[in-house]
Amino acid sequence: MVEGPVVAVRGEAFREVPPELARFAVTVNVRERDRPTTLTRLAERAEAVRGLIDSYGPAIERRETGQLGVYPQTKRSGERVIGYHGSVTTTVTVTDFSVLGELMLRLGEEDQTQVAGPWWALRPESPVYREVRRAAIGEAVDRAREYADALGARVTALVQLADPGVEQHRSMMMVGSAQGFRSKGAMDSVPDLDLDPQVQTIQAAIEARFTISEPTVLAEPRD
């Protein structure tokens, strides 16, 4: 059981910092009359995409295959299969933002390819998160001391510290349309596309309870 007066406070802190990573998704689509040809063409196009991504070397931190699907296409009037549609999505993590726009445009120039992103982010282990949490704790301590001082008291001990969590605000930018970029050959050369990294807002909040000494202002007579 806590003895003496208790002050409950909330400490908050936020930082605006540049992103450390950029992620985007590239989806390759294939439509053919039969399943084997669809699978073969899908594998060829997926390999071409992987080769282009890998050609950027250290600028690419991670390349991950996501959803893969091959579906029969039928006529509206019946169940007869008239063809097959295949697609595979790859998620790419980039650390060198100077090549990001060029890479996305080159991928979007591939036949029947869609590109979406980038999504900016910090690394999960970024020291920014720790810095913001510590700043929120400092804010809570300062606020508790201010309240105690206003009462003619002082903070004596920490009773409880609760962490609701850290929030990161992200956003998305789309490149290309639902149909993707134009097929290869439609562009004489890849245009320049400079992407401005979006500032990441990191916010932390903590709730704390402190015991304080007996307030002296309460014992003072009012005028």
C-alpha positions in Angstrom: 0.0 0.0 0.0 1.3 3.4 -1.0 1.7 5.8 1.9 1.4 9.6 1.4 0.1 11.8 -1.4 0.4 10.5 -5.0 0.8 12.5 -8.2 -0.3 10.8 -11.5 1.2 12.3 -14.6 1.5 11.6 -18.3 4.8 12.2 -20.2 4.8 12.7 -24.0 7.6 13.2 -26.6 7.8 13.2 -30.3 10.5 13.5 -32.9 10.5 14.1 -36.7 13.4 12.2 -38.3 14.3 11.1 -41.9 13.4 7.5 -42.9 16.0 4.8 -42.9 14.3 2.4 -45.3 12.0 2.6 -48.3 9.8 -0.4 -49.4 7.9 -0.9 -52.6 6.0 -3.8 -54.2 6.3 -4.9 -57.8 3.8 -7.3 -59.3 4.3 -9.3 -62.5 1.3 -10.5 -64.4 0.9 -13.1 -67.2 -2.1 -14.1 -69.3 -1.8 -17.2 -71.5 -4.2 -19.8 -73.0 -2.8 -22.8 -71.1 -1.5 -23.4 -67.6 2.1 -24.6 -68.6 2.7 -21.6 -70.8 1.4 -19.3 -68.1 3.8 -20.8 -65.5 6.7 -20.6 -67.8 6.1 -17.0 -68.8 5.5 -16.1 -65.2 8.8 -17.6 -64.1 10.7 -15.8 -66.9 9.2 -12.4 -66.1 9.8 -12.9 -62.3 13.4 -13.9 -63.0 13.9 -10.7 -65.1 12.5 -8.6 -62.3 14.8 -10.3 -59.8 17.8 -9.7 -62.0 17.0 -6.0 -62.4 16.6 -5.6 -58.7 19.8 -7.5 -57.9 21.7 -5.4 -60.4 21.5 -2.5 -57.9 23.7 -4.4 -55.4 24.2 -2.9 -52.0 21.4 -0.4 -52.5 19.0 -3.3 -52.0 18.7 -4.6 -48.4 16.1 -7.2 -49.0 14.0 -8.8 -51.7 11.1 -10.9 -50.6 8.5 -12.9 -52.7 5.0 -12.4 -51.5 1.8 -13.6 -53.0 1.9 -16.0 -56.0 -1.2 -17.1 -57.8 -2.3 -18.8 -61.0 -6.0 -18.7 -61.8 -8.2 -20.1 -64.6 -10.2 -17.6 -66.6 -13.7 -18.6 -67.8 -16.3 -17.2 -70.0 -19.2 -15.4 -68.4 -21.7 -17.8 -70.0 -20.2 -21.0 -68.7 -17.4 -22.8 -66.9 -15.2 -23.4 -69.9 -11.6 -22.3 -69.3 -10.4 -19.9 -71.9 -7.0 -19.0 -70.4 -5.0 -18.6 -67.2 -3.8 -15.6 -65.3 -0.7 -15.7 -63.1 0.9 -13.1 -60.9 3.7 -12.9 -58.4 4.5 -10.0 -56.1 7.9 -9.1 -54.8 8.5 -6.6 -51.9 11.8 -4.7 -52.1 13.6 -2.9 -49.3 15.9 -0.1 -50.4 18.5 1.8 -48.3 20.0 4.1 -51.0 17.2 6.5 -51.8 19.2 8.1 -54.7 18.5 5.1 -56.9 14.9 4.4 -55.7 13.1 6.4 -58.4 15.2 5.0 -61.2 14.7 1.4 -60.0 10.9 1.8 -59.7 10.6 3.3 -63.1 12.7 0.7 -64.7 10.6 -2.1 -63.1 7.4 -0.3 -64.1 8.7 -0.3 -67.7 8.7 -4.1 -67.7 5.8 -5.7 -69.6 2.6 -6.3 -67.6 4.2 -5.1 -64.4 2.7 -2.9 -61.6 4.8 -1.0 -59.1 3.4 0.5 -55.9 5.1 2.5 -53.1 7.3 3.6 -51.7 6.5 3.2 -48.0 9.0 5.0 -45.9 10.0 3.6 -42.5 12.6 3.4 -39.7 14.4 0.2 -38.8 12.7 -1.6 -35.9 15.9 -1.4 -33.9 16.4 2.3 -34.6 17.8 4.3 -31.6 15.2 6.9 -32.3 12.6 4.8 -30.5 14.7 4.6 -27.4 15.4 8.3 -27.5 11.8 9.2 -27.7 10.8 6.9 -24.8 13.5 8.3 -22.6 12.3 11.8 -23.5 8.8 10.9 -22.5 10.0 9.6 -19.1 11.9 12.9 -18.6 8.8 14.9 -19.4 6.8 12.9 -16.9 9.4 13.4 -14.1 9.6 17.1 -14.9 5.8 17.4 -14.8 5.6 15.6 -11.5 8.2 17.9 -10.0 6.3 20.9 -11.2 3.1 19.7 -9.5 5.0 18.9 -6.3 6.7 22.2 -6.3 3.4 24.0 -6.8 2.2 22.2 -3.7 5.3 23.0 -1.7 6.4 19.4 -1.8 8.9 17.2 -3.5 8.9 14.0 -5.4 10.0 11.1 -3.2 9.5 7.9 -5.1 8.2 6.2 -8.2 5.1 4.1 -7.7 4.3 2.9 -11.2 5.4 3.4 -14.8 3.2 2.3 -17.7 4.1 2.4 -21.3 1.1 2.5 -23.8 3.6 2.2 -26.6 5.4 4.1 -29.4 3.5 5.3 -32.5 5.0 5.9 -35.9 3.1 7.7 -38.5 3.6 6.4 -42.0 2.2 7.2 -45.4 2.1 5.7 -48.9 2.8 7.1 -52.3 1.6 5.2 -55.5 3.7 5.0 -58.6 1.9 4.0 -61.8 -1.8 3.2 -62.3 -3.8 0.1 -61.7 -2.7 -1.1 -65.2 1.0 -0.4 -64.4 3.5 1.4 -66.5 3.6 1.2 -70.3 5.2 -1.9 -71.7 8.9 -2.0 -72.6 9.6 -0.1 -75.8 6.9 2.5 -75.2 9.6 4.7 -73.5 12.8 5.7 -75.4 14.6 6.1 -72.1 13.8 6.0 -68.4 12.9 9.5 -67.2 14.3 11.0 -64.0 12.1 10.6 -60.9 13.4 12.2 -57.7 11.5 10.9 -54.7 11.6 13.0 -51.5 11.9 10.8 -48.4 9.0 11.5 -46.1 9.7 12.6 -42.6 8.8 10.0 -40.0 7.0 11.2 -36.9 7.7 9.1 -33.8 5.6 9.7 -30.7 5.9 8.1 -27.3 3.7 8.4 -24.2 4.1 7.1 -20.7 2.0 7.2 -17.6 3.6 7.5 -14.2 2.6 7.7 -10.5 4.9 9.3 -7.9 4.7 9.7 -4.2 5.4 13.2 -2.9 6.1 14.7 0.5 3.3 16.3 2.5 2.3 19.6 0.7 3.1 22.7 2.7 0.9 25.1 0.9 -2.2 23.3 2.2 -1.1 24.2 5.7 -0.7 27.9 4.9 -3.7 30.1 5.7 -5.5 31.8 2.9 -5.7 35.6 2.7 
